[in-house]
Amino acid sequence: MNKRRRQKSFPLAAILLLIAVAIFVVSFATRALMVKYQVIQGAAKLKSIERDLAEINVKNEALQTRKDLLTSPPKLQTAINKGILGVIKIDEKFVVNVGRPVKVDVATNISTLREDQR
């Protein structure tokens, strides 16, 4: 009779421990799957961005080549000769020299000063 009183009729602690471990395993597996799919989606997005970047680089190269062709000295000279750019020649008297000595024509300056004084 003594054995019957002390014998557990229902192993409650063991069942609760198994339920806790099962919840932990299920939550860990769920988190692992979520992370896996996030990595897959991130990789797909990264590949898409890399493709877009490659296309932009190709377009950039084409534009750079076109710019180099249009701004080459022979092309610019032909555009100036045809009058496409509307460039005018700047006379030497309108040029401001910076960093080098200015050539002064003394005779011209004296004659202009005398004319201004009259």
N, CA, C and O atoms as CSV, one atom per row, in Angstrom:
chain,resi,resn,atom,element,x,y,z
A,1,MET,N,N,0.797,-1.183,0.000
A,1,MET,CA,C,0.000,0.000,0.000
A,1,MET,C,C,0.848,1.259,0.000
A,1,MET,O,O,0.447,2.288,-0.543
A,2,ASN,N,N,1.956,1.177,0.577
A,2,ASN,CA,C,2.859,2.305,0.633
A,2,ASN,C,C,3.336,2.699,-0.773
A,2,ASN,O,O,3.487,3.884,-1.071
A,3,LYS,N,N,3.564,1.730,-1.605
A,3,LYS,CA,C,4.040,2.003,-2.954
A,3,LYS,C,C,2.988,2.710,-3.777
A,3,LYS,O,O,3.331,3.558,-4.602
A,4,ARG,N,N,1.768,2.406,-3.592
A,4,ARG,CA,C,0.718,3.061,-4.368
A,4,ARG,C,C,0.605,4.537,-4.042
A,4,ARG,O,O,0.340,5.333,-4.943
A,5,ARG,N,N,0.783,4.912,-2.871
A,5,ARG,CA,C,0.670,6.327,-2.504
A,5,ARG,C,C,1.797,7.155,-3.104
A,5,ARG,O,O,1.577,8.289,-3.530
A,6,ARG,N,N,2.960,6.614,-3.138
A,6,ARG,CA,C,4.118,7.389,-3.623
A,6,ARG,C,C,4.288,7.294,-5.144
A,6,ARG,O,O,5.052,8.079,-5.707
A,7,GLN,N,N,3.648,6.418,-5.794
A,7,GLN,CA,C,3.783,6.254,-7.227
A,7,GLN,C,C,3.003,7.353,-7.946
A,7,GLN,O,O,1.864,7.660,-7.596
A,8,LYS,N,N,3.664,7.956,-8.989
A,8,LYS,CA,C,3.024,9.042,-9.733
A,8,LYS,C,C,2.050,8.425,-10.718
A,8,LYS,O,O,2.384,7.513,-11.474
A,9,SER,N,N,0.862,8.941,-10.685
A,9,SER,CA,C,-0.139,8.413,-11.595
A,9,SER,C,C,-0.054,9.105,-12.961
A,9,SER,O,O,-0.415,8.513,-13.978
A,10,PHE,N,N,0.424,10.361,-12.987
A,10,PHE,CA,C,0.496,11.116,-14.229
A,10,PHE,C,C,1.804,11.901,-14.239
A,10,PHE,O,O,2.001,12.735,-13.356
A,11,PRO,N,N,2.718,11.674,-15.203
A,11,PRO,CA,C,4.023,12.345,-15.219
A,11,PRO,C,C,3.888,13.778,-15.774
A,11,PRO,O,O,4.259,14.034,-16.920
A,12,LEU,N,N,3.379,14.675,-14.994
A,12,LEU,CA,C,3.085,16.050,-15.414
A,12,LEU,C,C,4.352,16.834,-15.748
A,12,LEU,O,O,4.397,17.532,-16.761
A,13,ALA,N,N,5.359,16.730,-14.926
A,13,ALA,CA,C,6.601,17.495,-15.152
A,13,ALA,C,C,7.269,17.078,-16.460
A,13,ALA,O,O,7.757,17.932,-17.199
A,14,ALA,N,N,7.299,15.805,-16.750
A,14,ALA,CA,C,7.935,15.324,-17.971
A,14,ALA,C,C,7.172,15.798,-19.213
A,14,ALA,O,O,7.774,16.168,-20.221
A,15,ILE,N,N,5.872,15.782,-19.126
A,15,ILE,CA,C,5.059,16.239,-20.260
A,15,ILE,C,C,5.239,17.739,-20.480
A,15,ILE,O,O,5.356,18.184,-21.621
A,16,LEU,N,N,5.262,18.515,-19.411
A,16,LEU,CA,C,5.474,19.961,-19.532
A,16,LEU,C,C,6.858,20.276,-20.109
A,16,LEU,O,O,7.006,21.205,-20.902
A,17,LEU,N,N,7.852,19.511,-19.715
A,17,LEU,CA,C,9.201,19.687,-20.239
A,17,LEU,C,C,9.241,19.356,-21.740
A,17,LEU,O,O,9.874,20.078,-22.511
A,18,LEU,N,N,8.589,18.299,-22.151
A,18,LEU,CA,C,8.529,17.941,-23.570
A,18,LEU,C,C,7.789,19.003,-24.381
A,18,LEU,O,O,8.194,19.324,-25.498
A,19,ILE,N,N,6.722,19.541,-23.831
A,19,ILE,CA,C,5.974,20.608,-24.526
A,19,ILE,C,C,6.856,21.855,-24.687
A,19,ILE,O,O,6.851,22.487,-25.743
A,20,ALA,N,N,7.607,22.202,-23.645
A,20,ALA,CA,C,8.487,23.369,-23.711
A,20,ALA,C,C,9.580,23.165,-24.766
A,20,ALA,O,O,9.883,24.084,-25.527
A,21,VAL,N,N,10.165,21.978,-24.813
A,21,VAL,CA,C,11.199,21.690,-25.812
A,21,VAL,C,C,10.592,21.713,-27.211
A,21,VAL,O,O,11.211,22.230,-28.141
A,22,ALA,N,N,9.400,21.166,-27.374
A,22,ALA,CA,C,8.742,21.160,-28.683
A,22,ALA,C,C,8.450,22.592,-29.142
A,22,ALA,O,O,8.640,22.916,-30.314
A,23,ILE,N,N,7.991,23.448,-28.226
A,23,ILE,CA,C,7.736,24.854,-28.577
A,23,ILE,C,C,9.036,25.541,-28.999
A,23,ILE,O,O,9.056,26.305,-29.964
A,24,PHE,N,N,10.118,25.262,-28.273
A,24,PHE,CA,C,11.407,25.847,-28.616
A,24,PHE,C,C,11.858,25.403,-30.004
A,24,PHE,O,O,12.307,26.227,-30.801
A,25,VAL,N,N,11.742,24.106,-30.300
A,25,VAL,CA,C,12.174,23.566,-31.599
A,25,VAL,C,C,11.328,24.155,-32.728
A,25,VAL,O,O,11.865,24.540,-33.767
A,26,VAL,N,N,10.022,24.226,-32.533
A,26,VAL,CA,C,9.140,24.769,-33.564
A,26,VAL,C,C,9.431,26.251,-33.805
A,26,VAL,O,O,9.476,26.693,-34.953
A,27,SER,N,N,9.627,27.016,-32.738
A,27,SER,CA,C,9.910,28.449,-32.914
A,27,SER,C,C,11.273,28.645,-33.577
A,27,SER,O,O,11.425,29.535,-34.414
A,28,PHE,N,N,12.252,27.839,-33.221
A,28,PHE,CA,C,13.566,27.947,-33.855
A,28,PHE,C,C,13.479,27.604,-35.339
A,28,PHE,O,O,14.069,28.304,-36.163
A,29,ALA,N,N,12.762,26.552,-35.696
A,29,ALA,CA,C,12.610,26.165,-37.100
A,29,ALA,C,C,11.873,27.252,-37.882
A,29,ALA,O,O,12.228,27.545,-39.023
A,30,THR,N,N,10.855,27.845,-37.275
A,30,THR,CA,C,10.114,28.924,-37.926
A,30,THR,C,C,11.028,30.123,-38.181
A,30,THR,O,O,11.023,30.692,-39.273
A,31,ARG,N,N,11.804,30.501,-37.178
A,31,ARG,CA,C,12.748,31.622,-37.341
A,31,ARG,C,C,13.795,31.311,-38.415
A,31,ARG,O,O,14.150,32.180,-39.211
A,32,ALA,N,N,14.280,30.087,-38.433
A,32,ALA,CA,C,15.282,29.712,-39.435
A,32,ALA,C,C,14.703,29.800,-40.839
A,32,ALA,O,O,15.380,30.270,-41.754
A,33,LEU,N,N,13.463,29.357,-41.026
A,33,LEU,CA,C,12.817,29.460,-42.337
A,33,LEU,C,C,12.592,30.913,-42.733
A,33,LEU,O,O,12.774,31.279,-43.894
A,34,MET,N,N,12.198,31.739,-41.773
A,34,MET,CA,C,11.995,33.164,-42.063
A,34,MET,C,C,13.301,33.814,-42.506
A,34,MET,O,O,13.321,34.577,-43.472
A,35,VAL,N,N,14.368,33.520,-41.816
A,35,VAL,CA,C,15.675,34.082,-42.180
A,35,VAL,C,C,16.109,33.571,-43.551
A,35,VAL,O,O,16.656,34.327,-44.354
A,36,LYS,N,N,15.866,32.300,-43.815
A,36,LYS,CA,C,16.243,31.720,-45.111
A,36,LYS,C,C,15.528,32.435,-46.248
A,36,LYS,O,O,16.153,32.788,-47.247
A,37,TYR,N,N,14.210,32.654,-46.105
A,37,TYR,CA,C,13.470,33.322,-47.162
A,37,TYR,C,C,13.838,34.799,-47.279
A,37,TYR,O,O,13.802,35.359,-48.374
A,38,GLN,N,N,14.188,35.430,-46.168
A,38,GLN,CA,C,14.662,36.815,-46.235
A,38,GLN,C,C,15.983,36.893,-46.990
A,38,GLN,O,O,16.201,37.828,-47.760
A,39,VAL,N,N,16.864,35.921,-46.777
A,39,VAL,CA,C,18.144,35.894,-47.494
A,39,VAL,C,C,17.899,35.665,-48.979
A,39,VAL,O,O,18.548,36.292,-49.816
A,40,ILE,N,N,16.979,34.781,-49.314
A,40,ILE,CA,C,16.671,34.519,-50.720
A,40,ILE,C,C,16.104,35.772,-51.380
A,40,ILE,O,O,16.503,36.124,-52.490
A,41,GLN,N,N,15.177,36.446,-50.703
A,41,GLN,CA,C,14.601,37.666,-51.258
A,41,GLN,C,C,15.655,38.761,-51.372
A,41,GLN,O,O,15.677,39.498,-52.358
A,42,GLY,N,N,16.529,38.876,-50.372
A,42,GLY,CA,C,17.597,39.874,-50.420
A,42,GLY,C,C,18.557,39.614,-51.564
A,42,GLY,O,O,19.020,40.548,-52.218
A,43,ALA,N,N,18.861,38.329,-51.811
A,43,ALA,CA,C,19.757,37.985,-52.919
A,43,ALA,C,C,19.115,38.322,-54.257
A,43,ALA,O,O,19.791,38.810,-55.163
A,44,ALA,N,N,17.823,38.067,-54.389
A,44,ALA,CA,C,17.125,38.395,-55.638
A,44,ALA,C,C,17.118,39.905,-55.858
A,44,ALA,O,O,17.321,40.379,-56.976
A,45,LYS,N,N,16.884,40.647,-54.791
A,45,LYS,CA,C,16.889,42.110,-54.894
A,45,LYS,C,C,18.286,42.613,-55.241
A,45,LYS,O,O,18.435,43.531,-56.048
A,46,LEU,N,N,19.301,42.020,-54.637
A,46,LEU,CA,C,20.684,42.407,-54.909
A,46,LEU,C,C,21.051,42.122,-56.366
A,46,LEU,O,O,21.712,42.941,-57.006
A,47,LYS,N,N,20.630,40.972,-56.898
A,47,LYS,CA,C,20.900,40.652,-58.303
A,47,LYS,C,C,20.215,41.649,-59.226
A,47,LYS,O,O,20.786,42.065,-60.234
A,48,SER,N,N,18.988,42.031,-58.880
A,48,SER,CA,C,18.264,43.016,-59.679
A,48,SER,C,C,18.993,44.356,-59.679
A,48,SER,O,O,19.117,45.001,-60.720
A,49,ILE,N,N,19.472,44.771,-58.514
A,49,ILE,CA,C,20.196,46.035,-58.413
A,49,ILE,C,C,21.514,45.962,-59.179
A,49,ILE,O,O,21.911,46.936,-59.818
A,50,GLU,N,N,22.193,44.823,-59.123
A,50,GLU,CA,C,23.446,44.647,-59.865
A,50,GLU,C,C,23.208,44.720,-61.370
A,50,GLU,O,O,24.014,45.301,-62.096
A,51,ARG,N,N,22.104,44.132,-61.844
A,51,ARG,CA,C,21.776,44.207,-63.263
A,51,ARG,C,C,21.507,45.653,-63.679
A,51,ARG,O,O,21.975,46.107,-64.723
A,52,ASP,N,N,20.742,46.373,-62.843
A,52,ASP,CA,C,20.463,47.781,-63.140
A,52,ASP,C,C,21.750,48.600,-63.165
A,52,ASP,O,O,21.921,49.471,-64.018
A,53,LEU,N,N,22.647,48.318,-62.234
A,53,LEU,CA,C,23.920,49.036,-62.186
A,53,LEU,C,C,24.758,48.746,-63.425
A,53,LEU,O,O,25.407,49.646,-63.959
A,54,ALA,N,N,24.749,47.510,-63.881
A,54,ALA,CA,C,25.498,47.159,-65.089
A,54,ALA,C,C,24.930,47.902,-66.296
A,54,ALA,O,O,25.688,48.394,-67.133
A,55,GLU,N,N,23.596,47.987,-66.393
A,55,GLU,CA,C,22.976,48.717,-67.499
A,55,GLU,C,C,23.345,50.193,-67.444
A,55,GLU,O,O,23.627,50.804,-68.475
A,56,ILE,N,N,23.343,50.761,-66.256
A,56,ILE,CA,C,23.694,52.178,-66.099
A,56,ILE,C,C,25.151,52.400,-66.471
A,56,ILE,O,O,25.482,53.404,-67.101
A,57,ASN,N,N,26.027,51.475,-66.091
A,57,ASN,CA,C,27.440,51.603,-66.455
A,57,ASN,C,C,27.637,51.555,-67.967
A,57,ASN,O,O,28.455,52.297,-68.509
A,58,VAL,N,N,26.890,50.683,-68.653
A,58,VAL,CA,C,26.984,50.600,-70.112
A,58,VAL,C,C,26.509,51.906,-70.746
A,58,VAL,O,O,27.147,52.423,-71.663
A,59,LYS,N,N,25.383,52.440,-70.253
A,59,LYS,CA,C,24.879,53.713,-70.770
A,59,LYS,C,C,25.862,54.843,-70.495
A,59,LYS,O,O,26.062,55.717,-71.338
A,60,ASN,N,N,26.471,54.824,-69.323
A,60,ASN,CA,C,27.446,55.842,-68.957
A,60,ASN,C,C,28.656,55.790,-69.883
A,60,ASN,O,O,29.150,56.830,-70.319
A,61,GLU,N,N,29.136,54.582,-70.186
A,61,GLU,CA,C,30.254,54.418,-71.112
A,61,GLU,C,C,29.892,54.963,-72.497
A,61,GLU,O,O,30.696,55.645,-73.133
A,62,ALA,N,N,28.675,54.656,-72.954
A,62,ALA,CA,C,28.250,55.132,-74.275
A,62,ALA,C,C,28.189,56.654,-74.299
A,62,ALA,O,O,28.633,57.280,-75.262
A,63,LEU,N,N,27.647,57.246,-73.253
A,63,LEU,CA,C,27.573,58.708,-73.186
A,63,LEU,C,C,28.954,59.334,-73.097
A,63,LEU,O,O,29.199,60.381,-73.696
A,64,GLN,N,N,29.853,58.709,-72.360
A,64,GLN,CA,C,31.223,59.234,-72.246
A,64,GLN,C,C,31.920,59.182,-73.599
A,64,GLN,O,O,32.621,60.123,-73.971
A,65,THR,N,N,31.735,58.092,-74.336
A,65,THR,CA,C,32.327,57.971,-75.665
A,65,THR,C,C,31.758,59.028,-76.609
A,65,THR,O,O,32.488,59.659,-77.373
A,66,ARG,N,N,30.452,59.205,-76.541
A,66,ARG,CA,C,29.808,60.221,-77.389
A,66,ARG,C,C,30.302,61.620,-77.042
A,66,ARG,O,O,30.561,62.431,-77.931
A,67,LYS,N,N,30.430,61.899,-75.749
A,67,LYS,CA,C,30.932,63.203,-75.310
A,67,LYS,C,C,32.362,63.423,-75.792
A,67,LYS,O,O,32.712,64.510,-76.253
A,68,ASP,N,N,33.186,62.378,-75.681
A,68,ASP,CA,C,34.575,62.486,-76.135
A,68,ASP,C,C,34.643,62.756,-77.639
A,68,ASP,O,O,35.487,63.524,-78.101
A,69,LEU,N,N,33.748,62.117,-78.398
A,69,LEU,CA,C,33.732,62.352,-79.842
A,69,LEU,C,C,33.281,63.773,-80.174
A,69,LEU,O,O,33.843,64.417,-81.060
A,70,LEU,N,N,32.269,64.257,-79.464
A,70,LEU,CA,C,31.739,65.590,-79.763
A,70,LEU,C,C,32.654,66.707,-79.284
A,70,LEU,O,O,32.621,67.811,-79.828
A,71,THR,N,N,33.471,66.434,-78.271
A,71,THR,CA,C,34.345,67.486,-77.741
A,71,THR,C,C,35.784,67.345,-78.209
A,71,THR,O,O,36.676,67.993,-77.663
A,72,SER,N,N,36.020,66.515,-79.203
A,72,SER,CA,C,37.375,66.401,-79.732
A,72,SER,C,C,37.714,67.694,-80.480
A,72,SER,O,O,36.825,68.329,-81.048
A,73,PRO,N,N,38.978,68.082,-80.485
A,73,PRO,CA,C,39.357,69.349,-81.148
A,73,PRO,C,C,38.929,69.459,-82.617
A,73,PRO,O,O,38.466,70.527,-83.016
A,74,PRO,N,N,39.061,68.410,-83.442
A,74,PRO,CA,C,38.597,68.566,-84.831
A,74,PRO,C,C,37.086,68.816,-84.933
A,74,PRO,O,O,36.643,69.633,-85.740
A,75,LYS,N,N,36.298,68.108,-84.110
A,75,LYS,CA,C,34.844,68.304,-84.138
A,75,LYS,C,C,34.481,69.708,-83.668
A,75,LYS,O,O,33.610,70.354,-84.250
A,76,LEU,N,N,35.144,70.179,-82.618
A,76,LEU,CA,C,34.868,71.529,-82.134
A,76,LEU,C,C,35.257,72.569,-83.184
A,76,LEU,O,O,34.545,73.557,-83.367
A,77,GLN,N,N,36.365,72.359,-83.867
A,77,GLN,CA,C,36.795,73.316,-84.888
A,77,GLN,C,C,35.805,73.364,-86.043
A,77,GLN,O,O,35.497,74.441,-86.552
A,78,THR,N,N,35.300,72.193,-86.463
A,78,THR,CA,C,34.305,72.194,-87.542
A,78,THR,C,C,33.011,72.846,-87.085
A,78,THR,O,O,32.359,73.529,-87.875
A,79,ALA,N,N,32.622,72.651,-85.822
A,79,ALA,CA,C,31.413,73.292,-85.301
A,79,ALA,C,C,31.592,74.804,-85.235
A,79,ALA,O,O,30.655,75.548,-85.524
A,80,ILE,N,N,32.768,75.263,-84.863
A,80,ILE,CA,C,33.039,76.710,-84.817
A,80,ILE,C,C,33.025,77.268,-86.233
A,80,ILE,O,O,32.458,78.334,-86.476
A,81,ASN,N,N,33.640,76.562,-87.160
A,81,ASN,CA,C,33.676,77.035,-88.560
A,81,ASN,C,C,32.280,77.095,-89.174
A,81,ASN,O,O,31.993,78.002,-89.955
A,82,LYS,N,N,31.419,76.154,-88.838
A,82,LYS,CA,C,30.055,76.153,-89.370
A,82,LYS,C,C,29.164,77.163,-88.650
A,82,LYS,O,O,28.091,77.506,-89.146
A,83,GLY,N,N,29.597,77.638,-87.494
A,83,GLY,CA,C,28.805,78.607,-86.745
A,83,GLY,C,C,27.743,77.961,-85.870
A,83,GLY,O,O,26.800,78.627,-85.443
A,84,ILE,N,N,27.889,76.683,-85.603
A,84,ILE,CA,C,26.909,75.966,-84.788
A,84,ILE,C,C,26.976,76.422,-83.331
A,84,ILE,O,O,25.948,76.577,-82.673
A,85,LEU,N,N,28.190,76.636,-82.838
A,85,LEU,CA,C,28.359,76.979,-81.428
A,85,LEU,C,C,28.142,78.458,-81.137
A,85,LEU,O,O,27.883,78.820,-79.989
A,86,GLY,N,N,28.239,79.309,-82.127
A,86,GLY,CA,C,28.045,80.735,-81.913
A,86,GLY,C,C,29.159,81.350,-81.089
A,86,GLY,O,O,28.915,82.236,-80.270
A,87,VAL,N,N,30.375,80.887,-81.300
A,87,VAL,CA,C,31.526,81.372,-80.560
A,87,VAL,C,C,32.111,82.565,-81.300
A,87,VAL,O,O,32.234,82.552,-82.525
A,88,ILE,N,N,32.473,83.602,-80.537
A,88,ILE,CA,C,33.134,84.750,-81.148
A,88,ILE,C,C,34.554,84.832,-80.632
A,88,ILE,O,O,34.859,84.352,-79.540
A,89,LYS,N,N,35.417,85.440,-81.422
A,89,LYS,CA,C,36.817,85.568,-81.032
A,89,LYS,C,C,36.942,86.710,-80.034
A,89,LYS,O,O,36.347,87.772,-80.216
A,90,ILE,N,N,37.718,86.487,-78.978
A,90,ILE,CA,C,37.935,87.499,-77.954
A,90,ILE,C,C,39.222,88.238,-78.289
A,90,ILE,O,O,40.277,87.629,-78.466
A,91,ASP,N,N,39.117,89.559,-78.372
A,91,ASP,CA,C,40.304,90.373,-78.657
A,91,ASP,C,C,41.234,90.347,-77.463
A,91,ASP,O,O,40.813,90.115,-76.330
A,92,GLU,N,N,42.491,90.585,-77.732
A,92,GLU,CA,C,43.518,90.553,-76.693
A,92,GLU,C,C,43.299,91.637,-75.645
A,92,GLU,O,O,43.696,91.468,-74.492
A,93,LYS,N,N,42.676,92.742,-76.027
A,93,LYS,CA,C,42.482,93.833,-75.061
A,93,LYS,C,C,41.442,93.481,-73.999
A,93,LYS,O,O,41.406,94.123,-72.949
A,94,PHE,N,N,40.610,92.495,-74.239
A,94,PHE,CA,C,39.604,92.085,-73.264
A,94,PHE,C,C,40.081,90.941,-72.362
A,94,PHE,O,O,39.360,90.530,-71.454
A,95,VAL,N,N,41.275,90.431,-72.604
A,95,VAL,CA,C,41.816,89.321,-71.831
A,95,VAL,C,C,42.505,89.859,-70.589
A,95,VAL,O,O,43.312,90.784,-70.680
A,96,VAL,N,N,42.199,89.297,-69.439
A,96,VAL,CA,C,42.846,89.669,-68.183
A,96,VAL,C,C,43.883,88.604,-67.877
A,96,VAL,O,O,43.554,87.430,-67.705
A,97,ASN,N,N,45.137,89.023,-67.812
A,97,ASN,CA,C,46.222,88.085,-67.553
A,97,ASN,C,C,46.390,87.929,-66.040
A,97,ASN,O,O,46.523,88.913,-65.313
A,98,VAL,N,N,46.383,86.718,-65.598
A,98,VAL,CA,C,46.531,86.428,-64.178
A,98,VAL,C,C,47.759,85.550,-64.006
A,98,VAL,O,O,47.880,84.503,-64.641
A,99,GLY,N,N,48.672,85.987,-63.140
A,99,GLY,CA,C,49.824,85.165,-62.824
A,99,GLY,C,C,51.008,85.354,-63.744
A,99,GLY,O,O,52.018,84.673,-63.568
A,100,ARG,N,N,50.934,86.232,-64.705
A,100,ARG,CA,C,52.083,86.506,-65.554
A,100,ARG,C,C,52.137,88.011,-65.792
A,100,ARG,O,O,51.109,88.685,-65.731
A,101,PRO,N,N,53.295,88.527,-66.056
A,101,PRO,CA,C,53.403,89.979,-66.228
A,101,PRO,C,C,52.659,90.458,-67.475
A,101,PRO,O,O,52.617,89.777,-68.500
A,102,VAL,N,N,52.088,91.624,-67.356
A,102,VAL,CA,C,51.311,92.202,-68.439
A,102,VAL,C,C,52.259,92.967,-69.361
A,102,VAL,O,O,53.092,93.749,-68.903
A,103,LYS,N,N,52.118,92.729,-70.678
A,103,LYS,CA,C,52.912,93.497,-71.642
A,103,LYS,C,C,52.221,94.841,-71.844
A,103,LYS,O,O,51.046,94.908,-72.206
A,104,VAL,N,N,52.967,95.890,-71.603
A,104,VAL,CA,C,52.396,97.224,-71.727
A,104,VAL,C,C,53.053,97.909,-72.914
A,104,VAL,O,O,54.277,97.997,-73.007
A,105,ASP,N,N,52.225,98.381,-73.801
A,105,ASP,CA,C,52.711,99.155,-74.930
A,105,ASP,C,C,52.681,100.614,-74.506
A,105,ASP,O,O,51.619,101.237,-74.483
A,106,VAL,N,N,53.851,101.163,-74.170
A,106,VAL,CA,C,53.942,102.495,-73.585
A,106,VAL,C,C,53.489,103.559,-74.570
A,106,VAL,O,O,52.797,104.499,-74.178
A,107,ALA,N,N,53.855,103.438,-75.818
A,107,ALA,CA,C,53.503,104.461,-76.801
A,107,ALA,C,C,51.988,104.532,-76.989
A,107,ALA,O,O,51.437,105.628,-77.096
A,108,THR,N,N,51.315,103.403,-77.030
A,108,THR,CA,C,49.871,103.392,-77.201
A,108,THR,C,C,49.189,103.973,-75.964
A,108,THR,O,O,48.224,104.728,-76.083
A,109,ASN,N,N,49.686,103.626,-74.781
A,109,ASN,CA,C,49.084,104.136,-73.552
A,109,ASN,C,C,49.246,105.650,-73.431
A,109,ASN,O,O,48.319,106.330,-72.991
A,110,ILE,N,N,50.416,106.195,-73.816
A,110,ILE,CA,C,50.635,107.642,-73.721
A,110,ILE,C,C,49.729,108.375,-74.695
A,110,ILE,O,O,49.166,109.416,-74.358
A,111,SER,N,N,49.584,107.838,-75.903
A,111,SER,CA,C,48.723,108.517,-76.881
A,111,SER,C,C,47.263,108.479,-76.452
A,111,SER,O,O,46.538,109.449,-76.670
A,112,THR,N,N,46.810,107.371,-75.840
A,112,THR,CA,C,45.426,107.309,-75.373
A,112,THR,C,C,45.204,108.235,-74.187
A,112,THR,O,O,44.117,108.792,-74.037
A,113,LEU,N,N,46.221,108.409,-73.338
A,113,LEU,CA,C,46.096,109.338,-72.210
A,113,LEU,C,C,45.997,110.784,-72.696
A,113,LEU,O,O,45.224,111.569,-72.147
A,114,ARG,N,N,46.774,111.140,-73.721
A,114,ARG,CA,C,46.714,112.502,-74.256
A,114,ARG,C,C,45.369,112.769,-74.896
A,114,ARG,O,O,44.823,113.866,-74.777
A,115,GLU,N,N,44.824,111.748,-75.590
A,115,GLU,CA,C,43.502,111.926,-76.204
A,115,GLU,C,C,42.411,112.075,-75.162
A,115,GLU,O,O,41.467,112.844,-75.345
A,116,ASP,N,N,42.545,111.322,-74.046
A,116,ASP,CA,C,41.555,111.414,-72.983
A,116,ASP,C,C,41.603,112.775,-72.278
A,116,ASP,O,O,40.574,113.277,-71.827
A,117,GLN,N,N,42.799,113.369,-72.184
A,117,GLN,CA,C,42.947,114.640,-71.491
A,117,GLN,C,C,42.379,115.788,-72.325
A,117,GLN,O,O,42.003,116.811,-71.752
A,118,ARG,N,N,42.303,115.668,-73.611
A,118,ARG,CA,C,41.795,116.754,-74.453
A,118,ARG,C,C,40.348,116.866,-74.373
A,118,ARG,O,O,39.759,117.731,-75.021
